[in-house]
Amino acid sequence: MLIQGTLMKGYAGFYYVYAEDRVWECSLRGRFRVKKQDFIPGDKVLILPGVGSKATIEKVFERKNALTRPNVANVDQAIVVFARKMPEPDYNLLDRLLIQIERLRINLLIVMTKVDLCDDEQEDPILNYYSSLNYKVLSVSNKTGQGIDKVRTFIKDQVSVLAGPSGVGKSSLINSLEPGKELKTGDVSKKIGRGRHTTRHVELISVAGGLIADTPGFSSLYLPEMKREELQNYFPEFADYRKECRFKSCLHDKEPVCGVKEAVASAKILQSRYDHYLQFLQEVITSEQRY
């Protein structure tokens, strides 16, 4: 009887598939070897169980999407992980990641770790601003367990990728979601204030009823290729004010009578978000001129 599963990793000619709440060690049918089929984590497959945990891959389904950095297929959502403290959140990097993820058209969750290092009533107005833009933001503590159950509800039955800088507790988050995984964790370097990378390769792991890829390659500093006019679409707070611009082609930079700039001046749009937009705009324009 054929059963459907998700490829977790390939190693030494074998493929490990998660199906029916267990992991199967699979070999390939001869036709796949002849075709030199390209398998990547996240591929949906049909397998034919054999003896014990052995099986063969009989069919590979068409991918609904595929990321190249990291190399993962059929991704449902990205979980962007930053710390409230140690290290301090890099909102410029966060905005870059939001653009990358939204361009992929997958769901998004922002998880802020180390909330236990903050005072009980210490709120972050910048995080509140992101929440007002309808981004899902959860604050958690890997030490006390605060917010971990809420994260579990988001990852169940989903293929997720983790993104974010090192040292913010991505591996610790996985350990908190399902104790016993015991992923290697790295301390934040006190000298440089950044974490040491603890994840070296792309592999899906089963966690709390879902599959997660801990993928350092997704935390890219580079913006995806786009036209300069497209960038503003990734800043949803601009939408209500763009209609007040004098020019339909307004880039909200040096143009006169700009509704977005007026909204920034009156604190309706967060100044730092607008500053990031201007920085990203120059990067996009420079990239355009290069090609």
N, C-alpha and C positions, 0 to 999 in steps of 0.2 A: 504494500500500500504506500503510495507516494504521499509525502507530507511537505508542507511549505515551511521554509525557514529563512533566516538572514545570515549571510556570511559575516563572520566576526574577524577572521584573519586567515592568511595563507602562510604556511611555513614548511619548508623542505619537501615540497611536492604534495602536501596534504592541506585540506581546507577545513576549517572548523566552523560549523554551522549551528546557530541557535534555533531550535525548533522544539515545540512542546515542552518548554521549561527545562531543557537540557541541552548539552553541547555534544554534537556528533562529529567524529573525525571522518572526513569524507575524501574519497578519491574521485577522479574524473572519468566519465565515460570516454571511450576512445575518440568519439567524434569531436569532443571539445579539445582534446590534445592535438588532433589534426588541424583544427581551426585556429589553434593557439589562442583560445578564448581568454580575454582579459578580465580577470576577476578582481574586484576591489571590495573592501569592507563595506557592508550595507547592501550588497547585491541580494535581491530576492531570488531564491532558488527552490526547485523541487528536488527532494532527495528520496532515495529508496533505501530504507533501513536494511542492514545486514545483521551480522552477529554482534551482540552486545551494543557498543556505542559506535560501531562502524557503519558507514553508509556510502552511497555513491550519488554524485550530483547528476541528475537526469535532465534538468532544464534550467535555464536562466531567463528571468523575466526582463522585459525592457525597463530601463531606469527612468524614473520620473524626474530625477535631477542627479547631478554629479558634481561634487566640488573637486577642484584640482589641487588646492592647497588648503587643507589636507585632501588626500585622495579618498573620498568617502562618497558612497552613492545613497540615493533615496533618503536624504536627510529631512526630517520633519521640522526640527527647530535647532536654534543655536542658543546656548546658555552662556551669557557674557558674565564673567566673574571678576569682580574687583573687590578690594578690601576697603573698609571704612578708614582704617588706620594701618600703618606698618605693612606695606607702604601706603602713603597717601594716594587717593584715587587720581589717576591721570585722565581727566575728562576729555582732553584732546584725543587720546587714544580711544576712549569710549565712543566718541562721535565718529571716528574713522571706522570702528568696527560696526556701528549701527548702519552706516552707509553700505558697507560691504554686505551685511546680512540682508538688509532690505532690498538690495539689488538682486539677491538670490531668490527673493520672494519665499522665504521660509519664516516660520514663527520665531519669536524672539522673547527671551526672558533675561532680565538683568538681576543678578544675584550679588548682593553686597555682603561679604563675610566680615568676621571679626567685630561684630556689633557689640560683643562683650567688652571690647576695649573702650567703648563710648559710655558717657554718663547715661543714666537711665532715661532722661528726658532730652538727651542731645539729638536733635533732628538736623538733618542736612537739607538746607533750603534748595540746594541744587538738585538733590535727588527728588525732592517734592516737585520741582519743576519738570523733571523727566516724567514723573507720574502724571502730571497734568497734561502731558502730550500723549497720554494713553499708552505709554510704555509700561509693561508689567515689571515692577521693581519689588524684590523681596530682600529683606535684611535677615541674615542668619548668623548663628554662632556654631562653629564646628565643635566648640568646647562644651557649651551648655545645651546644645540641641535646639535652641530657639530657631523657629522657622523651617527646620529640616522637613517636617511633615508636609508643609506646603510645597516644598520643592519636589517631594515624592509624587504628589498629584500631577505635576507637570511632566514628569519623565515616564510615567507608566504607559506602556504600549507605544512609546515613541522612540525614534532614532534621533539622538541628540549629539551635537558637538559642543565641546567646551572651548571657550575662547577667553583670552585675558592674559595679562602679564604674569610672569612667574612670581612666586612668593605670596600670592593672594589667597592660596588655600584651595586650589582646584582638586588636587589629589586628596586633601583632607576632607573636602566636601563629599567626594565619592565614598571615602571611608565612613563618613557620618551617615550617608544615605543607606549604606548596607555594611554594618560592622562585620569584619572578617575578610573584607577585600584586601586590606593591609597593603594598599598601594604605597610605594616609596614616596616620602615627602621630603621637602628641602626647607631648611630654615632661611629666613631672609638675612642676607649679609648685612650686618650692622655697619660695616664700613661704607658700602655703596648704597644701602637702602633698597636693593633689589633682590629678588629671589634667584636661587640657582635652579636651572631647569632640571626637572626630575623625570620628564617624559621624553622618550627618544624616538618612538615610532608610532604609527597610526594603528590602532587596534580597537575594535568594539568590545566592550565588556558588559556583561549583564548586571544591571544594578536596579534593584527595587522594581522589577517588572518591566524595565525598559532597557535599551542599549545605548551606551554612551561612548563617544570617542573623545579621549583627552588629547587634544591636538594643538601643540604649541605653534605649528606652522600657520594656524588661522589668525594668530595675533599680528597680522601684517600691518606695517606702517604705511603701506602704499594704497592709494585710492584706486578703485577700478576705473578702467578707461571709460570716459563719457564725454559728452559735449558740455560746454560751459553752461548752457541754458538748463541742463538737466539737474545740476547740483542742488538748486533750490528746492527741488521736489523732495529731497531727503531731509528737509528742515520743515516739518509740518506746521510749526508755529508761524511760518511766513504766509500761509495760505490766506488767512483772513485779511491781510494787509496788502497783498500784491495788487489787488484790484484798485487800490488807492494810488498806485504809481502812475506817473504821467505817461510813461512808455510801456507798451505791452512787452517789449523785449528787455525790460529793466533787469539788470543783474544785481541791483541793490548795493552798488559799490560807489561809483563816482557820479551817478546820474542825479539830476535835480528832481525835486518833488517825488520822493520815494517813500511810499507808505511803510515799508519795512524799516527803513532808517528812522522814520518818525516814531515807530513802535519801540525801537531800541532806545531812543532818546527819552521816551516816557516810561521806560522800564516794563513795558508790556512783553518784550522779548528779552531774554537773558543776554546781557552784554557778552559774556564769555562764549556763548553759543554763536553769536553773530561774529565775534572775532575769529572763531574757528572756521566759520563759513568763509570769511574773507581770505584766510590762509589757504583753505582748500581750493577756493576759486582760483587763486594764483597758481597753485599746483596743477590744476586741470588745464588752465590756459597754457602754461609752460609745456605740458604734455601734448596738447593740441599742436603747438607750434613745432614740436619735435618730429611730428609725423606728417 
